[in-house]
């Protein structure tokens, strides 16, 4: 007979040691996060450029449909396209985070059922990937502010107000 370690989870134990368990399994969090990031950018032909193109193309579509065809006005000094881009970034982050985290639970079913660790690590590591995309898009937005001579506070407050 092998010398196996038996893990018994007592009632109420998980709540008492939740944060210490998260800290104990932080390496698993790093590994899963890095795996998700590398898989996302290695599986596409354009790689990191996808994190730039997706919000830019969405901004162009929204600007053409709502700004040009529907002729919805843009309040404020910033151009309509920048307002759309600033408002779209938090929504895309939220949307992709929810989608990726729910898919991560389905994709890692074998890991969840075979090994003990805090289960929240898997969806949070997927949110990290969406946050990297958000940061790339936000850097593009922050470079556009000086070009259009629009204060960042106004555009960002618009984004927070409508999101």
N, C-alpha and C positions, 0 to 999 in steps of 0.2 A: 504494500500500500504506500502511495506517495505521501510525502509530508506536505499537506496542503493547508493553507490558511483559510479558516472559516470566518466569513463576515456575517454577523447577525445585526440586522438593523432593528433597533428597538423603537417602540412607539415614542414619539416626541424627540428622539435623538437627532433626527435630521434638522429640526428647527433650531436646536441649541447649538449645533456645530456647523451651521450652514456656511458662515463666512470663513471659518477656519478651513473647511473643506474646499471652498473656492480658492483660497490662498494655496492650499496644498497641491491643487491640480492646475496651477497657473501655467505650467509648462505645456500641459495638454491644450490649454487655451491658445498659447502662442503657436503651437504646432498646427492646430486646426485653422487658426486665422491665416497663417502663412500658406497652408495648403489651399485654402479658398482663394486667396489673392493670386497665387501662382497659377492655379487652374483657370481662373477667369481670364487672365491675360495671356496665357499660353495657348488656349484653345481657339482664339480668334486670330485671323490672319493679320489684322491691323493692330492687335495687342492693346496697348495703353491708349492708342488713338481713339478707340471705341468710347472711352470715358469722356473724350472731348467731343466727338461727333454726335453722340446720342442727344445730349442736351442742346447742342447747337442746331441740329436738324429739327428737333421738337420746337425750338424757339422760332425758327423760320416758318414752320407750318402754322403755329399759333399766330404769328405776326401777320402772315398773309391772310389767314381766315378771319381772325377777329379785328385786326388793324385795318386791312385793306378792303376785304369783301364786306364785312359787317359794319365797318366804319365806327367801331367803338372808340370813344375818345380816350386819350391818355392824359390824366390829371398830373400836373407837376412839370418839372423841367427836363426830366430824363426822357430819352426816346422810348417809344413804345416797345421796341425789341428788347431793350435792357430791362424794362419793367417786367416784361413777360419772363425773361431769363431769371431775374432775381426772385420772382414769385414761384417759378417752376422748380428751382433747386431744392427747397425743403420738401416739396411734394414728391419729387423723384426719390429723394433720400428715404422718406417714409415708405413710399410704395415699394421700392426695391428691398428695403429692410424687412418688411412684412413678408414679401414673397420669398426672399432668399432664406429667411429664418424658418418659415414653415416647410420649405423644400428641404432644408438641411435636416430636419427631424425625420423626414421620410427617407432621405438618402442615407442616413446613418443609423438605420434601424438595427442592423447587425451589431454595431458598436454599443448602442443603448441597451440592447437585451443581453449582451454577454459580459459586460464589464461594469463595475460600480464606479461612478464619478458623479459630481453634480451635473444634472442634465441641462441646466441653463447654459453651460459652457458652449454647447453646440449652436444654439441660435445666436448667442452673442458673438461668437466668432464669425458668423455669417454677416452680422450687422457691421462688423469692422470692414469688410470688403465694400459694402455700400457706402460706408463713411469715407473710404479712400476715394471712391468715385466722386462723392460730394466735395471733398477737398480739392480735387483736380478741377472740377467745374467752378468752385468758388474762387480759385486762383485766376481763372480766366475772367470771371466777373470783376474781380478786384483790379485786374489790369485794364479793363474797359472803362472804369470810372475816371481816371485822369484823361483818357482819350476824348471822352464826351464832355468833359468839364462839369460833371454832375457829382455832387457830394455823396459819398458812400452812405452816410447816415440816412438820407432821404430815400434812397433806393432800397436799403436794407430794411428800413422801417416799413416801407410799402410791402416788402416781402413778408415781414412778420405779421402785419396787419391782415393781409389777405390769406395767409396760410394757416 
